[in-house]
Amino acid sequence: MASIEKEKGMSIFLDVFRRADKDDDNCLSLEDFRSFFADGVLSAKELDALFHEIDTHNTINIDTGELCTYFSKHLGPYREIFAALEDINVSVSTALQTTATKYPDKTFQDQFCVRFLLKEVQTQLGALLGTISAASDHLEEEAVKNRSGKTQVHFEEPVVSSKAGWLARRARRQLSTQTSVPYDSASMNAFFTQVNRLQGMLDKLETRVTLDPVDEEIVTDDSSMLMLVARKLCVLESEDKAFRSTLRTYVEAAAKNEGCLNLSVRSYSGTSNFTLYEIWDSEESWKNHFASDASKSFRHSNVDHMEKPEQMSNMTIPASWISDSSPTCVISGTA
């Protein structure tokens, strides 16, 4: 039985079992089974018959192996869906964890992309939820109509004045919060959970945005453009002290250059990683500095200090974005 529980796509039924097991005694009693699986369609007699069919050990209790074995015989085309749900759970968890740790340090362009992609994932999952919910509601509504002469077992929570499971589930959706999922829909559990997590993460990311929208700026030429340079440096731990010495020498030399408007060094605690930001009054000034003896000496010494080659990127920005054009030099550390 244990091998069936470990098969791809079967972990969802372990979650079903945990939610149905109200007593947390690792088995489902007949009462637990009735309470959880009553869908507003099956009668009490039919539910009892289903319980005993699943209880192949004849213990008047259902364990995880029996539950997985029973449903594994009826998965059909849904087997691939449940397998995909497992992969989605892992992928979403990984993406959200990465976002939570790296988002604050990204550029505003990268942060925009993260928010857009996260919202698009939510939209796509939401579209799937709508389609699946509509199909599920239709099947249950038709089932109630076709069995109008039989007495169904009703939902106990939340209390609703309806025979149909689809109406009960709809009521529960309206009561759903970011920490709750539908009681009776095993196939939807992972989707709802991840969509709620996506919504929560998206809300947090959007509240972190501090950049105000800027009106379109019309300029007559591009002569007032600055050069922004970012240099990522991964230093060998054994060379950290020597690197800091050459870095300070380079910073002092660059700061004396008239074309250097701003120079900032960010170090990351617990690592030997640095990011050097330089703002120059023009691309020509940057090129002249890059060819200077101070710059060449710094790059040459880095050959022995670096764990991997330096990563350099640059872009031009309007001079109007920098309110203070007086040269500054900042050395900071981050946690």
Backbone torsions as a table, in degrees:
resi	resn	phi	psi	omega
1	MET	NA	-36.1	-176.7
2	ALA	-61.2	-33.9	-179.2
3	SER	-65.4	-35.7	178.3
4	ILE	-65.2	-40.7	-179.4
5	GLU	-63.3	-27.7	-177.9
6	LYS	-90.1	-4.7	179.9
7	GLU	-65.4	152.6	-179.5
8	LYS	-58.3	127.9	177.4
9	GLY	92.5	-5.8	-176.4
10	MET	-91.6	-11.2	-178.2
11	SER	-62.5	-24.7	179.5
12	ILE	-61.6	-32.7	-178.6
13	PHE	-76.6	-22.5	172.3
14	LEU	-68.7	-36.1	176.2
15	ASP	-69.2	-39.5	175.8
16	VAL	-58.4	-45.0	-178.3
17	PHE	-61.6	-44.6	-178.6
18	ARG	-62.6	-38.2	-180.0
19	ARG	-73.7	-30.9	179.7
20	ALA	-79.6	-25.7	-177.0
21	ASP	-80.9	82.1	-175.6
22	LYS	-66.5	-28.5	-177.5
23	ASP	-88.8	-6.0	-177.9
24	ASP	54.2	40.6	179.5
25	ASP	-108.3	16.6	176.3
26	ASN	63.0	26.1	173.2
27	CYS	-157.1	153.1	179.6
28	LEU	-103.6	118.9	175.0
29	SER	-79.8	171.8	178.1
30	LEU	-60.9	-37.9	179.3
31	GLU	-65.5	-43.6	176.5
32	ASP	-59.3	-43.2	-176.9
33	PHE	-63.7	-46.6	179.7
34	ARG	-60.8	-45.0	-176.0
35	SER	-63.7	-39.2	-174.6
36	PHE	-85.0	-42.2	-171.8
37	PHE	-93.9	-4.7	175.6
38	ALA	-61.5	123.2	-174.9
39	ASP	-116.6	10.0	-179.0
40	GLY	79.5	4.3	179.9
41	VAL	-117.1	-52.6	-178.4
42	LEU	-72.5	145.5	175.8
43	SER	-82.0	168.6	179.1
44	ALA	-60.5	-40.1	179.7
45	LYS	-64.0	-41.4	179.8
46	GLU	-68.5	-37.4	176.7
47	LEU	-63.6	-42.8	178.9
48	ASP	-63.0	-41.8	179.4
49	ALA	-63.8	-39.0	178.6
50	LEU	-66.0	-40.3	178.5
51	PHE	-58.8	-48.3	-177.9
52	HIS	-69.4	-28.3	176.3
53	GLU	-68.1	-38.4	178.7
54	ILE	-74.0	-34.3	-178.9
55	ASP	-75.8	72.5	-177.2
56	THR	-70.6	-19.1	178.6
57	HIS	-84.0	-7.0	179.6
58	ASN	55.2	45.6	179.6
59	THR	-106.5	4.0	-175.5
60	ILE	60.9	23.4	174.2
61	ASN	-145.3	151.0	177.8
62	ILE	-113.9	128.7	176.4
63	ASP	-101.1	176.7	-176.2
64	THR	-62.3	-37.6	-179.9
65	GLY	-62.6	-44.0	179.8
66	GLU	-64.8	-40.8	-179.3
67	LEU	-65.1	-45.4	179.9
68	CYS	-65.6	-40.9	-179.3
69	THR	-61.9	-42.8	-178.1
70	TYR	-64.5	-52.3	-175.6
71	PHE	-70.8	-26.6	179.3
72	SER	-63.7	-25.0	179.0
73	LYS	-77.2	-14.8	-174.0
74	HIS	-118.0	8.0	-175.2
75	LEU	-65.5	-43.7	-179.7
76	GLY	53.7	-129.7	-178.5
77	PRO	-69.0	-12.1	-179.0
78	TYR	-81.0	-10.8	178.7
79	ARG	-58.9	-44.9	-179.8
80	GLU	-66.7	-32.5	179.1
81	ILE	-66.5	-45.8	-180.0
82	PHE	-64.7	-36.6	176.8
83	ALA	-64.4	-40.8	178.9
84	ALA	-66.6	-34.8	178.1
85	LEU	-60.9	-39.6	177.9
86	GLU	-61.4	-44.9	179.6
87	ASP	-65.1	-39.2	179.3
88	ILE	-63.5	-42.7	179.0
89	ASN	-57.6	-45.8	-179.4
90	VAL	-65.8	-45.7	-177.9
91	SER	-64.0	-43.8	-179.7
92	VAL	-65.9	-43.5	179.1
93	SER	-59.9	-44.4	179.3
94	THR	-62.9	-44.8	-179.0
95	ALA	-63.6	-41.8	-178.7
96	LEU	-68.9	-38.7	178.1
97	GLN	-64.9	-42.5	178.1
98	THR	-63.9	-42.2	179.1
99	THR	-62.3	-43.4	-177.2
100	ALA	-61.5	-34.1	-176.6
101	THR	-89.4	-33.1	-172.6
102	LYS	-103.6	-18.5	-176.1
103	TYR	-57.4	-45.3	-175.6
104	PRO	-60.1	-28.6	-176.0
105	ASP	-93.4	0.2	-178.7
106	LYS	-79.0	160.2	174.8
107	THR	-70.0	164.8	-178.1
108	PHE	-65.4	-28.1	176.2
109	GLN	-66.8	-44.7	179.9
110	ASP	-66.3	-38.0	178.1
111	GLN	-63.5	-40.1	176.2
112	PHE	-59.2	-45.2	-179.4
113	CYS	-62.8	-41.0	179.4
114	VAL	-61.9	-45.9	-179.7
115	ARG	-63.5	-41.5	179.7
116	PHE	-63.9	-46.7	-178.2
117	LEU	-64.2	-40.2	179.9
118	LEU	-64.2	-42.3	179.2
119	LYS	-66.9	-35.1	179.3
120	GLU	-68.9	-38.0	175.0
121	VAL	-60.8	-43.6	178.3
122	GLN	-61.2	-41.4	179.6
123	THR	-63.3	-45.1	-178.7
124	GLN	-64.9	-44.1	178.2
125	LEU	-66.1	-37.5	178.1
126	GLY	-63.4	-37.6	177.9
127	ALA	-64.3	-40.3	176.9
128	LEU	-64.1	-41.3	179.3
129	LEU	-60.7	-42.7	-179.9
130	GLY	-62.1	-42.4	179.7
131	THR	-65.2	-46.0	-178.7
132	ILE	-66.2	-41.6	179.9
133	SER	-62.8	-41.9	179.8
134	ALA	-62.8	-42.4	179.3
135	ALA	-65.9	-42.3	-179.8
136	SER	-65.2	-44.0	179.0
137	ASP	-61.6	-41.1	-179.2
138	HIS	-63.7	-44.6	-179.4
139	LEU	-62.7	-42.2	-178.6
140	GLU	-71.4	-37.5	178.6
141	GLU	-63.8	-42.7	178.1
142	GLU	-66.0	-37.2	-179.9
143	ALA	-63.8	-39.7	178.7
144	VAL	-65.2	-42.5	-180.0
145	LYS	-63.2	-40.7	-177.3
146	ASN	-73.8	-14.5	-177.9
147	ARG	-120.6	34.6	-174.8
148	SER	-62.6	-19.4	-178.4
149	GLY	-88.6	-2.1	-177.3
150	LYS	-109.0	156.6	178.9
151	THR	-91.9	120.1	-178.0
152	GLN	-93.7	158.2	172.9
153	VAL	-85.3	128.0	-174.2
154	HIS	-92.4	158.2	173.3
155	PHE	-68.8	146.2	177.9
156	GLU	-99.4	-26.6	179.9
157	GLU	-147.8	134.2	-8.3
158	PRO	-71.8	161.4	-177.7
159	VAL	-75.1	124.0	177.6
160	VAL	-136.5	148.8	-178.9
161	SER	-91.4	63.0	-178.4
162	SER	-148.3	145.5	176.1
163	LYS	-82.6	-26.5	-169.5
164	ALA	-85.0	136.3	177.1
165	GLY	-64.0	-32.0	-177.7
166	TRP	-67.0	-31.8	175.9
167	LEU	-74.6	-37.9	178.3
168	ALA	-63.5	-42.2	-180.0
169	ARG	-66.4	-36.9	178.7
170	ARG	-63.4	-39.4	177.6
171	ALA	-63.8	-39.5	-179.8
172	ARG	-68.7	-33.0	177.2
173	ARG	-61.5	-38.5	-179.4
174	GLN	-67.4	-25.3	178.8
175	LEU	-91.5	-6.4	-174.2
176	SER	-67.2	142.1	174.3
177	THR	-120.4	-174.9	-178.4
178	GLN	-70.3	-10.2	179.3
179	THR	-114.0	13.8	-179.8
180	SER	-128.2	156.9	178.7
181	VAL	-135.8	162.6	178.4
182	PRO	-57.0	140.9	-177.1
183	TYR	-71.8	-33.1	-166.6
184	ASP	-110.1	2.5	-172.5
185	SER	-114.0	88.7	-178.6
186	ALA	-62.9	-40.1	-176.5
187	SER	-68.0	-20.2	-177.5
188	MET	-98.4	-10.7	-172.1
189	ASN	-56.4	-51.0	-177.6
190	ALA	-63.5	-40.4	179.9
191	PHE	-61.9	-49.6	-178.5
192	PHE	-61.9	-42.5	-179.4
193	THR	-60.2	-47.5	-177.3
194	GLN	-69.9	-37.4	178.1
195	VAL	-63.4	-41.8	177.4
196	ASN	-62.7	-39.8	178.0
197	ARG	-65.7	-40.7	178.0
198	LEU	-62.0	-42.9	-179.9
199	GLN	-63.1	-43.4	179.2
200	GLY	-63.1	-44.5	178.9
201	MET	-64.5	-41.1	-179.7
202	LEU	-63.2	-41.7	178.2
203	ASP	-60.7	-42.4	-179.5
204	LYS	-65.6	-42.1	-179.2
205	LEU	-64.4	-40.9	-177.7
206	GLU	-67.5	-32.8	179.3
207	THR	-74.2	-18.6	178.9
208	ARG	-81.1	-15.3	-176.6
209	VAL	-70.1	120.9	-178.5
210	THR	-112.1	-1.9	-180.0
211	LEU	-79.2	124.4	177.9
212	ASP	-83.8	142.1	177.2
213	PRO	-59.5	140.4	-178.9
214	VAL	-108.7	133.0	177.3
215	ASP	-63.3	153.8	179.2
216	GLU	-59.8	131.1	-178.7
217	GLU	-105.4	125.6	179.4
218	ILE	-103.7	121.7	-179.4
219	VAL	-120.6	158.0	-178.3
220	THR	-90.7	-23.9	178.4
221	ASP	-154.8	178.1	-178.7
222	ASP	-113.4	26.4	-176.3
223	SER	-70.8	-29.3	-177.9
224	SER	-94.8	63.6	179.1
225	MET	-116.4	139.5	178.0
226	LEU	-104.3	159.6	178.3
227	MET	-107.5	119.6	177.3
228	LEU	-103.8	125.6	-177.6
229	VAL	-122.0	132.6	176.4
230	ALA	-121.6	129.1	-177.7
231	ARG	-126.8	117.7	179.6
232	LYS	-97.5	126.9	-173.5
233	LEU	-126.7	118.1	177.2
234	CYS	-105.1	109.2	-171.0
235	VAL	-99.0	143.4	173.2
236	LEU	-65.2	137.9	-178.5
237	GLU	-58.2	-37.7	-178.3
238	SER	-69.7	-17.6	-177.7
239	GLU	-107.7	10.3	-174.3
240	ASP	-59.0	-47.9	-177.1
241	LYS	-64.4	-43.8	180.0
242	ALA	-65.4	-38.9	179.9
243	PHE	-64.6	-43.1	-179.5
244	ARG	-59.7	-35.1	179.7
245	SER	-67.3	-46.6	179.2
246	THR	-69.1	-32.3	178.0
247	LEU	-64.0	-44.4	-179.8
248	ARG	-63.7	-38.7	178.0
249	THR	-62.7	-41.6	-179.9
250	TYR	-66.7	-44.1	-178.9
251	VAL	-60.8	-43.2	180.0
252	GLU	-63.5	-38.7	-180.0
253	ALA	-70.0	-43.2	-179.1
254	ALA	-66.0	-37.8	-177.8
255	ALA	-64.7	-24.6	180.0
256	LYS	-79.7	-13.6	-179.9
257	ASN	-73.4	128.8	-177.1
258	GLU	-61.5	-27.5	-178.2
259	GLY	-79.9	-10.6	-178.9
260	CYS	-87.1	112.2	-178.5
261	LEU	-88.7	-31.7	-177.7
262	ASN	-155.7	139.8	177.9
263	LEU	-141.8	124.4	-176.4
264	SER	-135.3	136.6	177.8
265	VAL	-115.9	127.2	176.8
266	ARG	-115.7	124.1	175.6
267	SER	-109.9	154.7	-175.3
268	TYR	-115.3	116.9	-176.0
269	SER	-60.6	142.9	-179.9
270	GLY	84.1	-3.2	179.6
271	THR	-136.2	174.6	173.9
272	SER	-113.1	39.5	-179.1
273	ASN	-104.0	139.6	-179.5
274	PHE	-134.7	151.0	170.5
275	THR	-128.0	125.5	-178.2
276	LEU	-108.2	120.4	179.4
277	TYR	-108.4	130.8	179.0
278	GLU	-130.0	135.9	174.8
279	ILE	-119.5	122.9	-177.6
280	TRP	-115.8	151.6	-174.8
281	ASP	-72.0	-12.3	176.7
282	SER	-166.0	162.0	177.1
283	GLU	-64.7	-34.9	179.9
284	GLU	-64.1	-41.1	178.4
285	SER	-62.0	-41.6	179.5
286	TRP	-63.8	-43.7	-179.4
287	LYS	-63.6	-40.9	178.0
288	ASN	-63.5	-42.0	178.8
289	HIS	-66.1	-40.8	-178.1
290	PHE	-60.7	-30.1	179.8
291	ALA	-89.9	0.6	-177.5
292	SER	-74.0	164.2	180.0
293	ASP	-63.9	-38.7	-179.1
294	ALA	-62.8	-42.7	-179.9
295	SER	-68.7	-42.3	179.1
296	LYS	-63.2	-41.8	179.8
297	SER	-63.3	-40.5	179.5
298	PHE	-64.6	-45.6	-179.7
299	ARG	-66.0	-37.2	-179.7
300	HIS	-66.0	-43.3	-179.7
301	SER	-68.0	-27.9	-179.4
302	ASN	-67.2	-20.4	179.3
303	VAL	-58.1	-38.1	-179.4
304	ASP	-86.6	-19.0	-175.0
305	HIS	-93.7	-24.1	-170.4
306	MET	-83.2	141.1	172.0
307	GLU	-76.0	-32.9	175.3
308	LYS	-149.7	163.2	-175.7
309	PRO	-56.4	147.3	177.8
310	GLU	-62.6	141.4	176.1
311	GLN	-107.4	121.2	-176.9
312	MET	-122.7	136.5	175.5
313	SER	-138.9	154.0	179.7
314	ASN	-149.2	159.5	177.4
315	MET	-158.5	155.3	176.7
316	THR	-95.0	143.8	179.2
317	ILE	-134.6	151.9	178.3
318	PRO	-62.2	139.2	179.3
319	ALA	-62.7	-26.0	-179.0
320	SER	-66.7	-17.2	179.1
321	TRP	-72.6	-22.3	-179.7
322	ILE	-103.3	107.6	-174.4
323	SER	-70.8	-33.5	-177.8
324	ASP	-113.9	113.8	-176.2
325	SER	-93.0	2.6	179.0
326	SER	-72.2	140.9	-176.4
327	PRO	-60.8	136.5	177.3
328	THR	-138.0	155.6	178.0
329	CYS	-138.0	125.6	-177.3
330	VAL	-130.9	133.3	173.8
331	ILE	-121.1	117.7	-175.0
332	SER	-132.1	163.0	176.2
333	GLY	-126.4	150.9	178.8
334	THR	-127.3	155.3	-179.8
335	ALA	-74.2	NA	NA
